[in-house]
């Protein structure tokens, strides 16, 4: 059985990564498996442990990180985020193309360990539109909104580190572009 691809999707908070992913995550041709990340942040309304994230304590996270059990990890606004290595390897060995939705720093760590990873950065059509989307969530205090906007501005300078950059001005078009990128890499990997 052919080993699956490792696909990294990044982009600033509020760019619509989750919305774009929903458009193609269940496409059977892509053989995708979504990697569930681990986090210490509190669950948001509607989120489910083990589906959106594995919600853990700081101590549990630090133990996993220190034991080399994470493919990547990062801290943002006081919370840890990371990708459990064991589950990624298991899925790839089953021939599934594993999709990671992670931060820029996490992508850098993944690329050091898995240089053949397919890296895609989703950008907003403008910073004004990104701010509108973040504020439209109405889930976070102003201080966090400002931190997310500042982080987005810094991250947008890092797009050159990704193999592909896709603008999410139209969700279906962005999803179709990413679908083509994945299919092409599946063909190249044969």
The 8 nearest C-alpha neighbors of each residue, nearest first, counted from 0:
[[1, 94, 2, 93, 92, 3, 95, 91],
 [0, 2, 94, 3, 92, 189, 93, 91],
 [3, 1, 94, 92, 91, 0, 93, 4],
 [4, 2, 91, 96, 94, 95, 1, 92],
 [3, 5, 96, 97, 6, 91, 2, 116],
 [4, 6, 97, 116, 96, 117, 98, 7],
 [7, 5, 117, 98, 116, 97, 118, 99],
 [8, 6, 118, 99, 98, 119, 100, 117],
 [7, 9, 100, 119, 120, 99, 118, 101],
 [10, 8, 120, 101, 102, 100, 121, 119],
 [9, 11, 121, 120, 122, 14, 12, 16],
 [10, 12, 151, 14, 13, 154, 9, 122],
 [11, 13, 14, 147, 10, 151, 133, 15],
 [12, 14, 133, 15, 132, 129, 11, 16],
 [13, 15, 123, 11, 12, 16, 129, 10],
 [14, 16, 18, 13, 17, 19, 167, 12],
 [17, 15, 19, 18, 14, 20, 10, 121],
 [16, 18, 20, 19, 15, 21, 100, 14],
 [17, 19, 15, 21, 16, 20, 22, 170],
 [18, 20, 16, 174, 22, 21, 17, 170],
 [21, 19, 17, 22, 18, 24, 23, 16],
 [22, 20, 18, 24, 19, 23, 17, 25],
 [21, 23, 20, 19, 174, 24, 171, 18],
 [24, 22, 26, 25, 21, 20, 174, 178],
 [23, 25, 21, 20, 26, 22, 31, 33],
 [24, 26, 23, 27, 31, 21, 22, 29],
 [25, 27, 23, 28, 24, 29, 30, 31],
 [28, 26, 29, 30, 25, 31, 24, 23],
 [29, 27, 26, 30, 182, 31, 25, 178],
 [28, 30, 31, 27, 26, 182, 181, 96],
 [31, 29, 95, 27, 28, 96, 32, 26],
 [32, 30, 96, 29, 95, 97, 24, 33],
 [31, 33, 97, 96, 98, 95, 34, 30],
 [34, 32, 98, 97, 35, 31, 99, 24],
 [33, 35, 99, 98, 36, 97, 32, 87],
 [34, 36, 52, 33, 51, 50, 37, 53],
 [37, 35, 82, 52, 81, 53, 34, 38],
 [36, 38, 53, 81, 52, 80, 54, 82],
 [39, 37, 80, 54, 79, 40, 55, 53],
 [38, 40, 55, 79, 78, 56, 54, 57],
 [41, 39, 78, 38, 42, 54, 79, 55],
 [42, 40, 43, 39, 54, 38, 78, 55],
 [41, 43, 46, 40, 44, 54, 47, 48],
 [44, 42, 46, 45, 41, 138, 47, 40],
 [43, 45, 46, 42, 47, 138, 41, 51],
 [46, 44, 43, 47, 42, 51, 48, 50],
 [47, 45, 43, 44, 51, 42, 48, 50],
 [46, 48, 50, 51, 49, 45, 52, 42],
 [47, 49, 53, 50, 52, 54, 51, 46],
 [50, 48, 53, 52, 51, 47, 35, 54],
 [49, 51, 47, 48, 52, 35, 53, 46],
 [52, 50, 47, 46, 49, 48, 35, 53],
 [53, 51, 36, 49, 35, 37, 50, 48],
 [52, 54, 37, 49, 48, 36, 38, 55],
 [53, 55, 38, 39, 52, 48, 37, 40],
 [56, 54, 39, 59, 38, 53, 60, 57],
 [55, 57, 59, 58, 39, 60, 54, 38],
 [58, 56, 60, 59, 39, 61, 55, 79],
 [57, 59, 61, 56, 60, 62, 55, 63],
 [60, 58, 62, 56, 57, 61, 55, 63],
 [59, 61, 57, 63, 62, 58, 64, 56],
 [62, 60, 64, 58, 63, 59, 65, 57],
 [61, 63, 59, 65, 60, 64, 66, 58],
 [64, 62, 68, 66, 60, 61, 65, 59],
 [65, 63, 61, 67, 66, 62, 69, 68],
 [64, 66, 62, 67, 63, 61, 68, 60],
 [65, 67, 63, 64, 68, 62, 69, 61],
 [68, 66, 64, 65, 69, 63, 70, 84],
 [67, 69, 63, 66, 84, 64, 83, 70],
 [70, 68, 83, 84, 82, 71, 64, 67],
 [71, 69, 84, 82, 83, 109, 68, 72],
 [72, 70, 105, 69, 81, 82, 108, 109],
 [71, 73, 81, 80, 105, 82, 69, 79],
 [74, 72, 80, 79, 105, 81, 75, 104],
 [73, 75, 79, 78, 80, 77, 76, 72],
 [74, 76, 78, 77, 79, 73, 80, 147],
 [77, 75, 78, 74, 143, 146, 79, 147],
 [76, 78, 75, 74, 79, 40, 39, 80],
 [79, 77, 40, 75, 39, 74, 76, 80],
 [78, 80, 74, 39, 38, 73, 75, 81],
 [81, 79, 38, 73, 72, 37, 74, 78],
 [82, 80, 72, 37, 71, 36, 69, 73],
 [81, 83, 36, 69, 70, 71, 37, 84],
 [82, 84, 69, 85, 86, 68, 70, 81],
 [85, 83, 70, 69, 87, 68, 86, 82],
 [84, 86, 88, 87, 83, 89, 68, 69],
 [85, 87, 89, 88, 84, 83, 90, 34],
 [88, 86, 84, 90, 89, 85, 91, 34],
 [89, 87, 91, 85, 86, 90, 92, 84],
 [88, 90, 86, 92, 87, 91, 85, 93],
 [91, 89, 93, 87, 92, 95, 88, 86],
 [92, 90, 3, 95, 94, 88, 93, 2],
 [91, 93, 2, 89, 94, 90, 88, 3],
 [94, 92, 90, 91, 95, 89, 2, 3],
 [95, 93, 3, 2, 91, 92, 1, 0],
 [94, 96, 3, 91, 30, 90, 93, 31],
 [97, 95, 3, 4, 31, 30, 5, 32],
 [98, 96, 32, 5, 31, 33, 6, 95],
 [97, 99, 6, 33, 34, 7, 32, 5],
 [100, 98, 7, 34, 101, 8, 6, 97],
 [99, 101, 8, 9, 7, 98, 102, 34],
 [100, 102, 9, 99, 105, 8, 106, 103],
 [101, 103, 105, 104, 9, 106, 10, 100],
 [104, 102, 106, 105, 107, 9, 154, 101],
 [105, 103, 107, 106, 102, 108, 73, 72],
 [106, 104, 108, 102, 71, 107, 103, 72],
 [107, 105, 109, 103, 108, 104, 110, 102],
 [106, 108, 104, 110, 105, 109, 103, 111],
 [107, 109, 105, 111, 106, 110, 71, 104],
 [110, 108, 106, 112, 111, 107, 113, 71],
 [111, 109, 114, 113, 107, 112, 108, 106],
 [110, 112, 108, 109, 113, 114, 107, 106],
 [111, 113, 109, 110, 114, 108, 70, 107],
 [112, 114, 110, 115, 109, 116, 111, 5],
 [115, 113, 110, 116, 111, 112, 109, 117],
 [114, 116, 113, 117, 110, 5, 4, 118],
 [117, 115, 5, 114, 113, 6, 118, 110],
 [118, 116, 6, 7, 5, 115, 119, 162],
 [117, 119, 7, 161, 162, 6, 116, 8],
 [120, 118, 163, 8, 164, 161, 7, 162],
 [119, 121, 164, 9, 10, 8, 165, 163],
 [120, 122, 10, 165, 166, 164, 9, 167],
 [121, 123, 166, 10, 167, 165, 120, 14],
 [124, 122, 125, 167, 14, 166, 129, 168],
 [123, 125, 168, 166, 167, 122, 128, 126],
 [126, 124, 128, 123, 127, 129, 122, 130],
 [125, 127, 129, 128, 130, 123, 124, 152],
 [128, 126, 130, 125, 129, 131, 124, 132],
 [127, 129, 131, 125, 126, 130, 132, 124],
 [128, 130, 126, 132, 131, 127, 123, 14],
 [129, 131, 133, 127, 132, 128, 134, 126],
 [132, 130, 128, 134, 129, 133, 135, 127],
 [131, 133, 135, 129, 130, 134, 13, 128],
 [134, 132, 13, 130, 135, 131, 136, 129],
 [133, 135, 131, 136, 132, 137, 130, 144],
 [134, 136, 132, 133, 137, 131, 130, 138],
 [135, 137, 138, 134, 133, 132, 139, 13],
 [138, 136, 135, 134, 139, 133, 140, 132],
 [139, 137, 136, 140, 134, 43, 135, 133],
 [138, 140, 137, 143, 144, 141, 136, 142],
 [139, 141, 142, 143, 144, 138, 137, 145],
 [142, 140, 144, 143, 145, 139, 146, 134],
 [141, 143, 145, 144, 140, 146, 139, 147],
 [144, 142, 146, 145, 141, 140, 147, 139],
 [143, 145, 141, 147, 146, 142, 148, 140],
 [146, 144, 148, 142, 143, 147, 149, 141],
 [147, 145, 143, 149, 144, 148, 150, 142],
 [146, 148, 150, 144, 145, 149, 151, 143],
 [149, 147, 151, 145, 150, 146, 144, 152],
 [150, 148, 146, 152, 151, 147, 145, 153],
 [149, 151, 147, 153, 148, 152, 146, 154],
 [152, 150, 11, 154, 148, 153, 149, 155],
 [151, 153, 149, 155, 150, 154, 148, 156],
 [154, 152, 150, 151, 155, 156, 149, 157],
 [155, 153, 151, 157, 156, 152, 150, 103],
 [154, 156, 157, 152, 153, 158, 151, 122],
 [155, 157, 154, 153, 158, 152, 159, 151],
 [158, 156, 154, 155, 159, 160, 153, 103],
 [159, 157, 160, 161, 155, 156, 120, 164],
 [158, 160, 157, 161, 156, 162, 164, 163],
 [159, 161, 158, 157, 162, 107, 118, 163],
 [162, 160, 118, 163, 159, 158, 119, 120],
 [161, 163, 118, 119, 160, 117, 164, 159],
 [164, 162, 119, 161, 120, 118, 165, 117],
 [163, 165, 120, 119, 121, 166, 158, 161],
 [166, 164, 121, 122, 120, 173, 167, 163],
 [167, 165, 122, 121, 168, 123, 124, 173],
 [168, 166, 169, 173, 123, 170, 122, 121],
 [167, 169, 124, 166, 170, 123, 173, 172],
 [168, 170, 167, 172, 171, 173, 166, 174],
 [171, 169, 173, 19, 172, 167, 174, 168],
 [172, 170, 174, 173, 169, 175, 22, 19],
 [171, 173, 175, 174, 169, 170, 176, 167],
 [174, 172, 170, 176, 167, 175, 171, 169],
 [173, 175, 171, 177, 19, 172, 176, 22],
 [176, 174, 178, 172, 177, 173, 171, 179],
 [177, 175, 179, 173, 178, 174, 172, 180],
 [176, 178, 180, 174, 179, 175, 181, 173],
 [177, 179, 175, 181, 176, 180, 174, 182],
 [180, 178, 182, 176, 177, 181, 183, 175],
 [181, 179, 177, 183, 178, 182, 176, 184],
 [180, 182, 184, 178, 183, 179, 185, 177],
 [183, 181, 185, 179, 184, 180, 178, 186],
 [182, 184, 186, 180, 185, 181, 179, 187],
 [185, 183, 187, 181, 186, 182, 188, 180],
 [184, 186, 182, 188, 183, 187, 181, 189],
 [187, 185, 183, 184, 188, 189, 182, 181],
 [188, 186, 184, 185, 189, 183, 182, 181],
 [187, 189, 185, 186, 184, 4, 183, 1],
 [188, 187, 186, 185, 1, 184, 2, 183]]
